[in-house]
Amino acid sequence: MKKILSLLSVISILTISNAAFAAVGYVDYSYISKNYPLAQKYTQTLKTKNAAIVTYAKQKDNQVKAAKTQAEKAKIRKEGIAQVQLKQKEVISLKQKYEAELEAKVSAAAEKVRVQKKLDIIVKKDARVAGGVNCTNEVLSILKNPLAAK
């Protein structure tokens, strides 16, 4: 009985010590978003669409100023607001689609790095307090050239 108890305590100590020394990596998402060409493309697309909304709104404002009657002004304003809201919803939807796609790509690349480096987990840089292995460049490398990762 004493042998079983001592064996169990040794196993629990080993389990606790392994958990205490878990290998953790992290990825800096802001660095990836600035240096990953697809993320840059998506960011530029969203900026262009937002700029188009601003331009459209300014055009509608000018049309409202040029309108002769209050009824005409109200009609133009109402149409403009409806179109701006519609365009904003489209941009929000597109942004969510882009974010989900990028998140999936980063997660898949991070998983490859986790396996290669024999880490237990990889988290976002913002989620860590201190320590960890910076895997950002390896993840970015896989994102830029997925065929190179093995």
Sine and cosine of phi, psi and omega as CSV:
sin_phi,cos_phi,sin_psi,cos_psi,sin_omega,cos_omega
0.00,0.00,-0.65,0.76,0.01,-1.00
-0.90,0.43,-0.58,0.81,0.02,-1.00
-0.90,0.43,-0.65,0.76,0.00,-1.00
-0.91,0.41,-0.69,0.72,0.02,-1.00
-0.90,0.44,-0.68,0.73,0.01,-1.00
-0.92,0.38,-0.58,0.81,0.06,-1.00
-0.90,0.43,-0.68,0.73,0.04,-1.00
-0.89,0.45,-0.64,0.77,0.00,-1.00
-0.93,0.36,-0.60,0.80,0.06,-1.00
-0.90,0.43,-0.68,0.73,0.02,-1.00
-0.89,0.45,-0.68,0.73,-0.01,-1.00
-0.92,0.38,-0.60,0.80,0.05,-1.00
-0.90,0.43,-0.68,0.73,0.03,-1.00
-0.90,0.44,-0.65,0.76,0.01,-1.00
-0.90,0.43,-0.70,0.71,0.01,-1.00
-0.91,0.42,-0.68,0.73,-0.01,-1.00
-0.92,0.40,-0.58,0.81,0.07,-1.00
-0.91,0.41,-0.65,0.76,0.02,-1.00
-0.92,0.40,-0.58,0.82,-0.01,-1.00
-0.94,0.35,-0.42,0.91,-0.03,-1.00
-0.93,-0.36,0.59,0.81,0.01,-1.00
-0.90,0.43,0.65,-0.76,0.00,-1.00
-1.00,0.05,0.86,-0.51,-0.07,-1.00
-0.86,-0.50,0.73,-0.69,0.11,-0.99
-0.91,-0.42,0.23,-0.97,0.05,-1.00
-0.60,-0.80,0.37,-0.93,0.00,-1.00
-0.79,-0.61,0.73,-0.68,0.04,-1.00
-1.00,-0.02,0.98,-0.19,-0.06,-1.00
-0.91,0.42,-0.57,0.82,-0.01,-1.00
-0.92,0.39,-0.60,0.80,0.05,-1.00
-0.91,0.42,-0.67,0.74,0.01,-1.00
-0.90,0.44,-0.68,0.73,-0.03,-1.00
-0.90,0.43,-0.46,0.89,0.01,-1.00
-1.00,0.10,-0.37,0.93,-0.13,-0.99
-0.88,-0.47,-0.07,1.00,0.02,-1.00
-1.00,-0.08,0.89,-0.46,-0.09,-1.00
-0.81,0.59,-0.62,0.78,0.00,-1.00
-0.92,0.40,-0.65,0.76,0.04,-1.00
-0.90,0.43,-0.64,0.77,0.05,-1.00
-0.89,0.45,-0.66,0.75,0.02,-1.00
-0.89,0.47,-0.72,0.69,0.00,-1.00
-0.89,0.45,-0.67,0.74,0.02,-1.00
-0.88,0.48,-0.69,0.72,0.00,-1.00
-0.91,0.42,-0.65,0.76,0.03,-1.00
-0.87,0.50,-0.71,0.71,0.00,-1.00
-0.92,0.40,-0.63,0.78,0.05,-1.00
-0.89,0.46,-0.67,0.74,0.01,-1.00
-0.89,0.45,-0.69,0.72,0.00,-1.00
-0.91,0.41,-0.64,0.77,0.05,-1.00
-0.91,0.42,-0.64,0.77,0.04,-1.00
-0.90,0.44,-0.60,0.80,0.04,-1.00
-0.91,0.42,-0.60,0.80,0.04,-1.00
-0.91,0.42,-0.69,0.72,0.01,-1.00
-0.89,0.46,-0.70,0.72,0.02,-1.00
-0.88,0.48,-0.69,0.72,0.02,-1.00
-0.87,0.49,-0.72,0.70,-0.01,-1.00
-0.88,0.47,-0.64,0.77,0.03,-1.00
-0.91,0.42,-0.64,0.77,0.05,-1.00
-0.88,0.47,-0.68,0.73,0.01,-1.00
-0.91,0.42,-0.63,0.78,0.06,-1.00
-0.87,0.49,-0.68,0.73,0.02,-1.00
-0.90,0.43,-0.61,0.79,0.04,-1.00
-0.91,0.41,-0.61,0.79,0.04,-1.00
-0.90,0.44,-0.69,0.72,0.01,-1.00
-0.90,0.44,-0.55,0.83,-0.04,-1.00
-0.99,0.12,-0.26,0.97,-0.05,-1.00
-0.91,0.42,0.54,-0.84,-0.08,-1.00
-1.00,0.07,-0.67,0.75,-0.09,-1.00
-0.93,-0.36,0.32,-0.95,0.04,-1.00
-0.91,0.42,-0.60,0.80,0.01,-1.00
-0.90,0.43,-0.67,0.74,0.03,-1.00
-0.90,0.44,-0.68,0.73,0.02,-1.00
-0.88,0.48,-0.70,0.72,-0.01,-1.00
-0.90,0.45,-0.65,0.76,0.00,-1.00
-0.90,0.44,-0.73,0.69,0.00,-1.00
-0.90,0.44,-0.69,0.72,-0.01,-1.00
-0.88,0.47,-0.71,0.70,-0.02,-1.00
-0.89,0.46,-0.71,0.70,0.03,-1.00
-0.88,0.47,-0.68,0.73,0.00,-1.00
-0.89,0.45,-0.71,0.71,0.00,-1.00
-0.89,0.46,-0.69,0.72,0.00,-1.00
-0.88,0.47,-0.68,0.73,-0.01,-1.00
-0.93,0.38,-0.65,0.76,0.02,-1.00
-0.89,0.45,-0.69,0.72,0.01,-1.00
-0.89,0.46,-0.67,0.75,0.02,-1.00
-0.89,0.46,-0.71,0.70,0.01,-1.00
-0.91,0.42,-0.61,0.79,0.02,-1.00
-0.91,0.41,-0.65,0.76,0.04,-1.00
-0.89,0.45,-0.63,0.77,0.03,-1.00
-0.89,0.46,-0.68,0.74,0.00,-1.00
-0.91,0.41,-0.67,0.74,0.02,-1.00
-0.89,0.46,-0.69,0.73,0.03,-1.00
-0.89,0.46,-0.69,0.72,0.02,-1.00
-0.90,0.43,-0.66,0.75,0.01,-1.00
-0.88,0.47,-0.69,0.72,0.02,-1.00
-0.89,0.45,-0.63,0.77,0.03,-1.00
-0.89,0.45,-0.73,0.68,0.00,-1.00
-0.88,0.48,-0.71,0.71,-0.02,-1.00
-0.88,0.47,-0.67,0.74,0.01,-1.00
-0.90,0.43,-0.66,0.75,0.01,-1.00
-0.91,0.43,-0.71,0.71,0.01,-1.00
-0.91,0.41,-0.65,0.76,0.02,-1.00
-0.87,0.50,-0.68,0.73,0.02,-1.00
-0.90,0.43,-0.67,0.74,0.00,-1.00
-0.92,0.40,-0.68,0.73,0.01,-1.00
-0.91,0.41,-0.67,0.74,0.01,-1.00
-0.88,0.47,-0.68,0.73,0.01,-1.00
-0.90,0.43,-0.67,0.74,0.03,-1.00
-0.92,0.40,-0.65,0.76,0.02,-1.00
-0.90,0.44,-0.60,0.80,0.04,-1.00
-0.90,0.45,-0.66,0.76,0.04,-1.00
-0.88,0.47,-0.69,0.72,0.01,-1.00
-0.91,0.41,-0.66,0.75,0.00,-1.00
-0.84,0.54,-0.70,0.72,0.00,-1.00
-0.93,0.38,-0.71,0.70,-0.01,-1.00
-0.87,0.50,-0.67,0.74,-0.06,-1.00
-1.00,-0.01,0.00,1.00,0.00,-1.00
0.84,0.55,0.72,0.70,0.05,-1.00
-1.00,-0.06,0.41,-0.91,0.03,-1.00
-0.99,0.16,-0.56,0.83,-0.06,-1.00
-0.36,-0.93,0.48,-0.88,0.15,-0.99
-0.82,-0.58,0.77,-0.63,-0.02,-1.00
-0.87,-0.49,0.18,-0.98,0.11,-0.99
-0.94,0.33,0.57,-0.82,-0.03,-1.00
-0.82,0.57,-0.63,0.78,-0.03,-1.00
-0.92,0.39,-0.32,0.95,-0.04,-1.00
-1.00,0.07,-0.19,0.98,-0.04,-1.00
-1.00,-0.10,0.45,-0.90,0.05,-1.00
-1.00,-0.09,-0.73,0.68,0.01,-1.00
-0.33,-0.94,0.37,-0.93,0.07,-1.00
0.97,0.24,-0.21,-0.98,-0.01,-1.00
0.99,-0.11,0.26,-0.97,-0.01,-1.00
-0.98,-0.19,0.83,-0.56,0.02,-1.00
-0.96,0.27,0.91,-0.42,-0.02,-1.00
-0.94,-0.33,0.18,0.98,-0.12,-0.99
-0.85,0.52,-0.75,0.66,-0.05,-1.00
-0.91,0.41,-0.60,0.80,0.03,-1.00
-0.92,0.39,-0.66,0.75,0.03,-1.00
-0.90,0.43,-0.70,0.72,0.01,-1.00
-0.89,0.46,-0.64,0.77,0.03,-1.00
-0.88,0.48,-0.68,0.73,0.02,-1.00
-0.92,0.39,-0.64,0.77,0.03,-1.00
-0.88,0.47,-0.66,0.75,-0.02,-1.00
-0.96,0.30,-0.52,0.85,-0.04,-1.00
-0.63,-0.78,0.98,0.20,-0.07,-1.00
-0.89,0.45,-0.40,0.91,-0.02,-1.00
-0.96,0.27,-0.38,0.93,-0.02,-1.00
-0.97,0.26,-0.41,0.91,-0.02,-1.00
-0.97,0.24,0.73,-0.69,0.01,-1.00
-0.77,-0.64,0.00,0.00,0.00,0.00
